[in-house]
Amino acid sequence: MRIRSKDLQPALVFEETTQVGEANRYRYADPSIWTERMLATLGNGVQGGKWYSLGDKAFSVKALDAAFTRVKANDGAPGTDGWTVDRFASQKDKCLARMNTDLMAGSYRPSPVKRVFIPKPGTNEKRPLGIPTVRDRVVQSAVKACLGPIFEKTFRDGSYGFRQGRSCRQALRRVWLGLKEGRTFVVDADLRKFFDTIAHEVIMRGLEQEISDGQVLSLVRSYLEQGVMSGGVLMPENADEEGVPQGSPLSPLLANIALHELDALMEDSGNEIVRYADDFVILCKSREEAEKALDAVRAWTEKTGLSLHPDKTRIVDYGAGQGFEPCSMCVLANVQPNGAQPQSAGQMLTLPSEVSSRW
């Protein structure tokens, strides 16, 4: 399935009514961490330009308790220690108190993640998924709740993946509107094994742009370097200093932080990038613009240790009738290629009658 220029008849697709703007950008901030005073500082700008002394907020028993509520709602399988969510819940107060003590003392150590393989949407392939222990999911959820609003303020409008109030359908709609506005030369790019090859230093560099709290930074690095249990065999800690486990509460935020640099590079050069996690297209007004954009992306990937898939990265002239496949967004959005309407409430928007099963 491809988006093609002859697809003139729109299909009706439901869309959420939420938007991300200055007025409601922080409405998802966790009140167990984010006080009104902190939110005011977030809006006005923190003194010195970087946030510090975050550990006592993220690691408080109150914040950990709120994080466990989220973990419990998601349920999920046990990690390498065998603890289920129900077992943790039965000893919650004791567990949270011990975790708070260890986190504040700097002695908390993540457990190895359990590696399983699940189907990759839109393909016959499988991708690795890392299942953290329940206690690690709780800590990561608390750290995400602490860091999320800080980076939400910096993220660009073209980023849609794993952000509160944003969706796959919104990303697809933006692609379609960009085409209608005349940005018909499309850089259809594919990052090769992003989650497996992203350098830890790229993630940490992005974090350090906004955060100076050594306690929080050290904890995030410990998660990047934690070991993996695969097939009952404990693999060593991540000595290659690259990759982030898919499946943890924190990994989507870390991915967006790492790729924010690419978003800024494209937008600041006048190109329109639409990105959902590691899937993206760049919409340009001429082939020359598209070629320059692709060269800039190649230079950025080389600098960061990433690579573009040579067989899946190309420039498409949509206006000349060439099609392109915009990604896993369609799979995630449950957009129907026959124009059928997904059964969900919300505001209707229009998309082309044929959409793809992947970027």
C-alpha positions as CSV (number, residue, x, y, z in Angstrom):
1,M,0.0,0.0,0.0
2,R,1.4,3.4,-1.0
3,I,0.4,7.0,-0.8
4,R,0.1,8.1,-4.5
5,S,-0.8,11.4,-6.1
6,K,-3.8,9.9,-7.8
7,D,-5.5,9.2,-4.5
8,L,-7.8,12.2,-4.6
9,Q,-10.8,10.9,-2.7
10,P,-10.3,11.3,1.1
11,A,-11.3,8.7,3.6
12,L,-12.8,9.7,6.9
13,V,-10.7,8.9,9.9
14,F,-11.3,9.7,13.5
15,E,-8.8,11.8,15.4
16,E,-8.4,12.8,19.0
17,T,-9.4,16.3,19.9
18,T,-6.3,17.0,22.0
19,Q,-3.6,19.4,20.8
20,V,-0.2,20.3,22.2
21,G,0.1,24.0,22.8
22,E,1.4,26.5,25.3
23,A,-1.9,26.6,27.2
24,N,-2.1,22.8,27.8
25,R,1.5,21.6,27.2
26,Y,2.0,20.6,30.8
27,R,-1.5,19.3,31.6
28,Y,-0.1,15.8,31.9
29,A,2.6,16.7,34.5
30,D,2.5,14.3,37.5
31,P,1.3,16.3,40.6
32,S,3.3,13.9,42.8
33,I,6.4,15.5,41.4
34,W,5.4,18.7,39.7
35,T,4.2,21.4,42.0
36,E,2.7,24.7,40.8
37,R,5.9,26.4,41.6
38,M,7.9,24.0,39.5
39,L,5.5,24.4,36.6
40,A,5.8,28.1,36.9
41,T,9.6,27.8,36.7
42,L,9.2,25.5,33.7
43,G,7.2,28.1,31.9
44,N,9.4,31.0,32.8
45,G,12.8,29.2,32.4
46,V,14.9,27.6,35.1
47,Q,17.7,29.7,36.6
48,G,21.0,28.8,35.0
49,G,19.3,27.1,32.1
50,K,19.5,23.5,33.5
51,W,17.5,21.6,36.1
52,Y,19.2,20.2,39.2
53,S,18.0,18.7,42.6
54,L,15.4,16.5,40.8
55,G,16.3,13.3,42.6
56,D,14.4,14.1,45.8
57,K,11.3,14.8,43.7
58,A,11.5,11.8,41.4
59,F,12.6,9.3,44.1
60,S,10.1,10.3,46.8
61,V,7.8,7.6,48.1
62,K,4.9,9.7,46.9
63,A,6.3,9.8,43.3
64,L,7.2,6.1,43.4
65,D,3.7,5.2,44.6
66,A,2.2,7.2,41.7
67,A,4.6,5.4,39.3
68,F,3.5,2.0,40.7
69,T,-0.1,3.0,40.0
70,R,0.8,3.5,36.3
71,V,2.8,0.2,36.2
72,K,-0.1,-1.7,37.8
73,A,-2.5,-0.3,35.2
74,N,-0.3,-1.6,32.4
75,D,0.2,-4.9,34.2
76,G,2.9,-6.7,32.1
77,A,4.9,-9.8,32.5
78,P,7.5,-10.4,35.3
79,G,11.1,-9.5,34.7
80,T,14.2,-11.5,35.5
81,D,13.5,-11.6,39.2
82,G,10.1,-13.4,38.7
83,W,8.1,-10.8,40.7
84,T,4.6,-10.2,39.3
85,V,2.8,-6.9,39.7
86,D,0.5,-8.5,42.2
87,R,3.3,-9.7,44.4
88,F,4.9,-6.3,44.4
89,A,1.5,-4.8,45.3
90,S,1.2,-7.1,48.3
91,Q,4.5,-5.7,49.7
92,K,4.3,-2.2,48.1
93,D,4.9,-0.1,51.2
94,K,8.0,-2.0,52.2
95,C,9.3,-2.1,48.6
96,L,8.8,1.6,47.9
97,A,10.5,2.6,51.2
98,R,13.5,0.4,50.4
99,M,13.7,1.8,46.9
100,N,13.5,5.3,48.1
101,T,16.4,4.7,50.5
102,D,18.6,3.1,47.9
103,L,17.8,5.7,45.3
104,M,18.6,8.6,47.6
105,A,21.8,6.9,48.7
106,G,22.9,6.3,45.1
107,S,23.1,2.5,45.8
108,Y,20.1,1.4,43.6
109,R,21.2,-0.9,40.8
110,P,18.8,-2.0,38.0
111,S,18.3,-5.7,37.3
112,P,19.0,-7.2,33.9
113,V,16.1,-7.1,31.5
114,K,14.4,-10.2,30.1
115,R,14.7,-10.3,26.4
116,V,11.8,-11.7,24.3
117,F,11.0,-11.4,20.6
118,I,7.7,-10.1,19.3
119,P,6.3,-9.6,15.7
120,K,7.4,-6.4,14.0
121,P,4.3,-4.5,12.7
122,G,3.9,-4.6,9.0
123,T,6.6,-7.2,8.4
124,N,7.3,-10.9,8.9
125,E,10.3,-10.0,11.1
126,K,10.6,-10.1,14.9
127,R,12.1,-7.4,17.1
128,P,13.7,-7.8,20.5
129,L,11.7,-6.5,23.5
130,G,13.3,-5.9,26.9
131,I,11.1,-6.6,30.0
132,P,12.4,-4.8,33.1
133,T,11.5,-6.0,36.6
134,V,8.5,-4.4,38.2
135,R,10.7,-2.4,40.6
136,D,12.7,-1.1,37.6
137,R,9.5,-0.2,35.7
138,V,8.4,1.8,38.8
139,V,11.6,3.7,39.0
140,Q,11.7,4.4,35.2
141,S,8.1,5.5,35.3
142,A,9.0,8.0,38.1
143,V,12.0,9.3,36.2
144,K,10.0,9.7,33.0
145,A,7.3,11.6,34.9
146,C,10.0,13.9,36.2
147,L,11.9,14.5,33.0
148,G,9.0,14.4,30.5
149,P,7.7,18.0,31.0
150,I,11.2,19.4,30.8
151,F,11.8,17.9,27.4
152,E,8.3,18.4,26.2
153,K,9.0,22.1,26.3
154,T,11.9,21.6,23.9
155,F,10.5,19.0,21.4
156,R,9.6,20.3,17.9
157,D,6.1,20.2,16.4
158,G,7.1,17.6,13.8
159,S,7.7,15.0,16.6
160,Y,4.6,12.8,17.2
161,G,5.7,9.5,18.7
162,F,5.1,8.7,22.4
163,R,4.1,12.2,23.4
164,Q,1.0,12.9,25.4
165,G,-1.8,14.3,23.4
166,R,-0.2,13.4,20.1
167,S,-1.0,10.4,17.9
168,C,-0.1,8.4,14.8
169,R,-3.2,9.8,13.0
170,Q,-2.0,13.4,13.6
171,A,1.4,12.5,12.1
172,L,-0.3,11.1,9.0
173,R,-2.6,14.1,8.7
174,R,0.5,16.4,8.8
175,V,2.1,14.4,6.0
176,W,-1.0,14.7,3.9
177,L,-1.4,18.4,4.5
178,G,2.3,19.0,3.7
179,L,1.7,17.3,0.3
180,K,-1.3,19.4,-0.4
181,E,0.7,22.5,0.4
182,G,3.2,21.7,-2.3
183,R,5.9,19.9,-0.4
184,T,5.8,17.1,-2.8
185,F,9.5,16.0,-2.9
186,V,9.7,13.5,-0.1
187,V,12.8,12.1,1.6
188,D,11.5,8.7,2.5
189,A,14.2,7.6,5.0
190,D,14.7,4.5,7.2
191,L,17.1,4.5,10.2
192,R,18.7,1.1,10.4
193,K,18.3,-0.6,13.8
194,F,17.9,2.7,15.7
195,F,17.1,1.2,19.1
196,D,20.0,-1.3,18.8
197,T,22.7,1.1,17.6
198,I,22.0,4.6,19.1
199,A,25.1,5.6,21.1
200,H,24.6,6.2,24.8
201,E,26.6,9.4,24.5
202,V,24.1,10.8,22.1
203,I,21.3,10.2,24.6
204,M,23.3,11.5,27.5
205,R,24.4,14.6,25.6
206,G,20.7,15.3,24.9
207,L,19.8,14.8,28.6
208,E,22.7,17.1,29.7
209,Q,21.3,19.9,27.6
210,E,18.6,20.4,30.1
211,I,19.6,18.4,33.2
212,S,22.6,18.9,35.6
213,D,21.4,16.6,38.4
214,G,24.2,14.0,38.6
215,Q,22.1,11.6,40.6
216,V,19.4,11.4,37.9
217,L,21.9,11.3,35.1
218,S,23.9,8.4,36.7
219,L,20.7,6.4,37.2
220,V,19.7,6.8,33.5
221,R,23.2,5.7,32.4
222,S,22.9,2.7,34.7
223,Y,19.7,1.7,32.8
224,L,21.4,2.1,29.4
225,E,24.2,-0.2,30.6
226,Q,22.1,-2.8,32.4
227,G,22.6,-6.5,31.5
228,V,20.2,-8.7,29.5
229,M,18.8,-12.2,30.2
230,S,18.2,-14.0,27.0
231,G,17.1,-17.6,26.8
232,G,18.0,-18.1,30.4
233,V,21.5,-16.9,29.8
234,L,22.8,-13.7,31.5
235,M,24.6,-11.6,29.0
236,P,27.2,-9.0,30.2
237,E,26.4,-5.4,30.7
238,N,26.2,-3.3,27.6
239,A,29.9,-2.8,27.0
240,D,29.4,-1.5,23.4
241,E,27.9,1.7,24.9
242,E,25.1,1.7,22.4
243,G,21.4,0.7,22.2
244,V,18.4,1.2,24.4
245,P,16.0,-1.7,25.3
246,Q,12.6,-1.4,23.7
247,G,9.8,-2.1,26.1
248,S,10.8,-0.1,29.1
249,P,8.8,3.0,30.3
250,L,11.8,5.3,29.8
251,S,13.1,4.2,26.4
252,P,10.5,6.2,24.2
253,L,11.5,9.4,26.0
254,L,15.2,8.7,25.6
255,A,14.6,8.0,21.9
256,N,12.8,11.3,21.4
257,I,15.6,13.1,23.3
258,A,18.2,11.5,21.0
259,L,16.3,12.3,17.8
260,H,15.4,15.8,18.9
261,E,18.7,17.0,17.4
262,L,17.6,15.7,14.0
263,D,14.2,17.4,14.3
264,A,15.9,20.7,15.1
265,L,18.4,20.3,12.3
266,M,15.7,19.8,9.7
267,E,13.3,22.5,11.0
268,D,16.0,25.1,11.4
269,S,17.0,24.6,7.8
270,G,13.4,25.2,6.6
271,N,12.5,21.6,5.9
272,E,9.3,19.9,7.3
273,I,10.1,16.7,9.1
274,V,7.3,14.5,10.4
275,R,8.6,11.9,12.8
276,Y,7.0,9.1,14.8
277,A,9.7,7.6,17.1
278,D,12.4,6.4,14.7
279,D,10.2,6.6,11.5
280,F,10.3,9.9,9.6
281,V,9.8,11.6,6.3
282,I,11.0,15.1,5.2
283,L,8.7,17.1,3.0
284,C,10.4,19.5,0.6
285,K,9.3,21.9,-2.2
286,S,12.0,20.9,-4.7
287,R,14.3,18.1,-5.5
288,E,17.3,20.3,-4.7
289,E,15.9,20.9,-1.2
290,A,15.3,17.2,-0.8
291,E,18.8,16.3,-1.9
292,K,20.3,18.8,0.5
293,A,18.0,17.5,3.3
294,L,19.1,13.9,2.7
295,D,22.8,14.9,2.6
296,A,22.3,16.7,6.0
297,V,20.6,13.6,7.4
298,R,23.4,11.4,6.2
299,A,26.0,13.7,7.8
300,W,24.1,13.7,11.1
301,T,23.7,9.9,11.1
302,E,27.5,9.5,10.5
303,K,28.2,11.9,13.3
304,T,26.0,10.0,15.7
305,G,27.0,6.5,14.7
306,L,23.7,5.7,13.1
307,S,23.1,4.7,9.5
308,L,20.3,4.9,6.9
309,H,19.1,1.7,5.2
310,P,20.5,1.9,1.7
311,D,17.5,0.1,0.1
312,K,14.8,1.9,2.0
313,T,16.0,5.5,1.8
314,R,15.2,7.5,-1.3
315,I,13.7,10.7,-2.7
316,V,10.2,10.5,-4.0
317,D,8.6,12.9,-6.5
318,Y,5.0,12.7,-5.3
319,G,3.8,15.3,-7.7
320,A,5.0,13.1,-10.6
321,G,2.9,10.2,-9.4
322,Q,5.5,8.4,-7.5
323,G,4.3,6.6,-4.3
324,F,5.9,6.2,-0.9
325,E,5.2,4.1,2.1
326,P,4.8,6.2,5.2
327,C,5.4,3.6,7.9
328,S,4.3,1.9,11.0
329,M,2.2,4.9,11.7
330,C,-0.6,3.5,9.7
331,V,-0.4,0.2,11.6
332,L,-0.4,2.0,14.9
333,A,-3.2,4.3,13.9
334,N,-5.3,1.4,12.6
335,V,-6.0,3.4,9.4
336,Q,-8.0,1.2,7.0
337,P,-6.7,1.0,3.4
338,N,-10.3,0.7,2.1
339,G,-11.4,3.9,3.8
340,A,-13.3,2.2,6.6
341,Q,-13.7,4.3,9.7
342,P,-12.0,3.1,13.0
343,Q,-14.6,2.8,15.8
344,S,-13.4,5.5,18.2
345,A,-14.8,8.8,19.3
346,G,-13.3,12.1,18.4
347,Q,-13.0,14.6,15.6
348,M,-13.0,13.5,12.0
349,L,-10.2,14.5,9.6
350,T,-9.4,13.5,6.0
351,L,-6.6,11.4,4.7
352,P,-5.9,9.9,1.3
353,S,-8.0,6.8,0.5
354,E,-4.9,4.7,0.2
355,V,-2.4,4.7,3.0
356,S,0.5,2.5,3.7
357,S,1.2,-0.2,6.3
358,R,4.6,1.3,7.0
359,W,6.8,4.3,6.3
